[in-house]
Amino acid sequence: MGLIVSTVIAWYEVSAIIDNPWVWKYSTPFSHLMNMQILSKNDISQLDYFVYATKYQPTFPLIMQICGLYLLILIGY
Protein backbone atom coordinates (compact mmCIF):
# COMPACT_ATOMS: atom_id res chain seq x y z
CA MET A 1 0.00 0.00 0.00
CA GLY A 2 2.88 2.36 0.79
CA LEU A 3 4.35 1.79 -2.66
CA ILE A 4 1.09 2.69 -4.38
CA VAL A 5 0.45 5.79 -2.27
CA SER A 6 4.00 7.11 -2.64
CA THR A 7 3.90 6.48 -6.41
CA VAL A 8 0.68 8.45 -6.82
CA ILE A 9 1.95 11.34 -4.68
CA ALA A 10 5.31 11.43 -6.48
CA TRP A 11 3.58 11.44 -9.86
CA TYR A 12 1.36 14.32 -8.76
CA GLU A 13 4.27 16.36 -7.42
CA VAL A 14 6.42 15.94 -10.50
CA SER A 15 3.75 17.06 -12.90
CA ALA A 16 5.49 20.42 -12.43
CA ILE A 17 7.97 19.37 -15.12
CA ILE A 18 5.27 20.14 -17.68
CA ASP A 19 5.16 23.77 -16.54
CA ASN A 20 8.97 24.20 -16.53
CA PRO A 21 10.24 23.75 -20.09
CA TRP A 22 13.67 25.15 -19.17
CA VAL A 23 14.46 21.98 -17.15
CA TRP A 24 13.55 19.60 -19.99
CA LYS A 25 17.09 19.65 -21.32
CA TYR A 26 18.64 18.46 -18.04
CA SER A 27 15.89 16.35 -16.44
CA THR A 28 14.69 14.13 -19.29
CA PRO A 29 17.39 11.55 -20.11
CA PHE A 30 14.97 8.82 -21.22
CA SER A 31 13.16 11.14 -23.62
CA HIS A 32 16.48 12.17 -25.11
CA LEU A 33 17.32 8.51 -25.70
CA MET A 34 14.07 7.98 -27.62
CA ASN A 35 13.69 11.40 -29.27
CA MET A 36 16.40 13.79 -30.25
CA GLN A 37 14.49 16.90 -29.10
CA ILE A 38 11.60 17.59 -26.77
CA LEU A 39 9.35 20.10 -28.43
CA SER A 40 6.19 19.69 -26.36
CA LYS A 41 5.06 18.16 -23.10
CA ASN A 42 3.78 15.10 -24.99
CA ASP A 43 7.38 14.16 -25.91
CA ILE A 44 8.35 13.58 -22.26
CA SER A 45 8.66 9.94 -21.20
CA GLN A 46 6.84 8.76 -18.07
CA LEU A 47 10.16 7.60 -16.60
CA ASP A 48 11.46 11.15 -16.81
CA TYR A 49 8.84 12.24 -14.31
CA PHE A 50 10.57 10.08 -11.70
CA VAL A 51 14.00 11.39 -12.72
CA TYR A 52 12.70 14.91 -12.15
CA ALA A 53 11.21 13.84 -8.81
CA THR A 54 14.47 12.31 -7.70
CA LYS A 55 16.36 15.50 -8.53
CA TYR A 56 13.99 18.10 -7.08
CA GLN A 57 11.59 16.39 -4.63
CA PRO A 58 13.24 13.14 -3.50
CA THR A 59 11.04 12.25 -0.50
CA PHE A 60 8.37 10.15 -2.18
CA PRO A 61 10.66 8.50 -4.77
CA LEU A 62 12.84 7.42 -1.83
CA ILE A 63 9.80 5.94 -0.09
CA MET A 64 8.95 4.17 -3.36
CA GLN A 65 12.42 2.64 -3.51
CA ILE A 66 12.31 1.50 0.11
CA CYS A 67 8.87 -0.08 -0.31
CA GLY A 68 9.91 -1.74 -3.58
CA LEU A 69 13.05 -3.16 -1.98
CA TYR A 70 11.03 -4.38 0.98
CA LEU A 71 8.60 -6.14 -1.37
CA LEU A 72 11.46 -7.78 -3.27
CA ILE A 73 12.94 -9.03 0.00
CA LEU A 74 9.57 -10.42 1.07
CA ILE A 75 9.07 -12.15 -2.28
CA GLY A 76 12.57 -13.61 -2.08
CA TYR A 77 12.04 -14.80 1.46
Residue, then its C-alpha position, 0 to 999 in steps of 0.5 A: m500500500g505504501l508503494i502505491v500511495s508514494t507512487v501516486i503522490a510522487w507522480y502528482e508532485v512531478s507534474a510540475i515538469i510540464d510547466n517548466p520547459w527550461v528543465w527539460k534539457y537536463s531532467t529528461p534523459f529517457s526522452h532524449l534517448m528515444n527522441m532527439q528533441i523535446l518540443s512539447k510536453n507530450d514528448i516527455s517519457q513517463l520515466d522522466y517524471f521520476v528522474y525529475a522527482t528524484k532530482y527536485q523532490p526526493t522524499f516520495p521517490l525514496i519511499m517508493q524505492i524503500c517499499g519496492l526493496y522491501l517487497l522484493i525481500l519479502i518475495g525472495y524470502 
